[in-house]
């Protein structure tokens, strides 16, 4: 009997160590690899801008750079095409069926608050009036937030936030907006915190 108990204890100990290792990898290891990938994506995108390609970006490709001044003057992250697991490990993801920066409609993006570099870890700190700056190959678009993501939580099935005019599916968009989405809390909640913003400035590159 003692042997059985001892064996069970060893199994539980090994399982516990394995679980701790998995948790450690999720919260720390993925951050190291994702930050490296994001750095590579930033460099790749700036190189592409010097010789712009005409082909449509593939899923996972970097498409623009995002800066949020409230997070610090050096905070800059790549936005990649797609919101799949692999895409969000490379940076912030662009919902493929939404518009691009500057276009009439909704430029909607998503990012992790924990794991994979946690690019949106501090997203809920944003307030009404904060800026989200998006740089493309030929322009810089400055959006002003209409509210804080702390104030709007939706279910993952609430796709109205991704519509060209959120909540108004039959309306034709007349302005360019941005939608920022992330997990509602730090423990992989299925709910999403959401903030909308509107375009206030366009600076064309020379």
N, C-alpha and C positions, 0 to 999 in steps of 0.2 A: 504494500500500500504506500509505504514511504517512497518507494522508487517511482510509483506512478505520480505522486504529488510533486516529487522533485523534477520529474520529466516535464510535467505540466508547467511547473514554474519556469523551467528553462525555455520552453516554447513561448510562454507569455513574455519572458524577458526579451527574447530575440524579436518577437513581434513588436514589442514596445520600442526597441531600438530602431527597427525598420520603419515604424511609423514616425518616430522623431526625425529620422533621416529624410523621409519623404517630405515632412512638413518643412524641415530646414531647407531642402532643395527648392520647394515651391516658393518660400518666402525670401530666400536669399540667393540660392543658386541660379534661379531663373532670371533674377535681376541682373546678375553679372553678364549672362549671355545676351539678354535682351538689350542691355545698355550698349554692349559691343555692337549688336546688330543695328541699333538706332544710330550710333555714330557712323557706321559704315553707310547707312541709308542717307544720312545727311550729306556725307562727302560725295556719294554717288549722284545725288540729286543736283548738287551744285555743279558737278562735272557735266551732267547732262544738259544743264541750262546753257552751257557755253556752246554746245552744238545740239540745239533742240531736235528731238525726234518727232516725226509726224505720226508714228504708230500709237494706237491706243494703249495705255498702260495695262499690263497684265495684273491679275490678282497678286497682291503682295508687293508690288512695285511702289516705291515712294513717289508721291505726286506733288506735295507741297510741304512747306515748313510752317509750323505753328509756334507763335510766341505769345506768352501771357505775362505781361509786365508785373502783375501782382506776385508772381512766383519768383521774381528776380530778373535782373537785367541779362543774365546769361542763360535763362531758361529758354530752350528751343528744342522742339521735338519734330521728327518727321511724321507726316501723315501718309499712310500707305493705302492702296486700293484694296478694299475688302474688310470684313469684320470677323472672319473665321479665326479659329484658335491660333493658327500659324501666323496669320496676318497681325493679330494683336500682340504677338510675341516680337514683332519687328518694329512696332511703334503704335501710334494712334491710328485707328482704322476709319476709312471713309465708307459710309453706306453706299454701295454701288448704284442704287437706283435714285439717289438724290443728286442735286445739282452740284456744280463746281463753283469755287469762289467767284464772286462778281456776277454770276448769272442770276437772272430772276428766279427765285425759288429758294430752296432749302439746302444749304451745304451742311449735312449732318455727319457727325463724327462720334466715335466711341473710344474709350480707353480704360485700362485697368486702374483700380485704386490700390490693389495689392498684387504682388507677383509680376513677373515679366517687366521689371523696370518701374512699375507703378507710375506711369506718366501722369495719371490723373489723381494721384494720392491726395492732393490738396484741393481738388476741384470744389468741394463743398465750402471752401473758404471764400470763394468768389462772391461778389456782391453786385447789385445793380449799379451800372455805370462803369464797371471794370471793362478792360479791353481784351479782345482776342485778335491777334494780328496774324494774317495768313499771307505768306510770300509764295508767289508762283514764279514761273520763268520770266514773265514780263511785267509783273505788277505786285504791289503790296496792298492788301485789303485790310482795313481796320474796322472791326465790328465792336459795337458797344452792347453790353449785356442788358437785357430788359429786366432781369431779376436774378436771384441766387438759386443755384441748383438745390439748395436746402429746402426751398419752398415748393418744389414740384417733384413728386414721386409718382411713377407710373408702373404698371405691370409690363412684363416683357412683350405681351400681346397688344399693347396700346400703340399701334403703328401710326396713329394720327399725328404723333410728334414728328414723323418723318415726311409728312405730306408737304408739297411745295408751299402751301399756306396751311400751317398746322391747325387741325380742327375744322378746316373748311375745304373739303375735298373737291367741291365744284367750282371753287374760285380760282381764277387765273392769277398767278403771282405777278406783282408789279414791282417788288423790291427783292433785294438779295438779303437773306438771313442766314444765321449760323445756329446750329443746334449741337450742344455738347451733352453727351450722355455718359454715365458711368454707374457702377454698382451703388446701390443705396447705402450699403454699409460695408465694413471691412471684412465680412465673413461670407462673401460670395452669395449675397442675397439675390434672388431672381428679380427683385424690383430694381428700377432704374431711377437715378436722380437726373433731372433734365434742366438745362438752362437755354433760353433763346436769346439771340442778339440780332441787331440789325446793322447793316453796312452804313458807316458814317464817313468814310474817307477812302479814296483810291489814289495811290501814288504810282504812276507809270515809271518803269525803269528806262533809263536812257540806252 
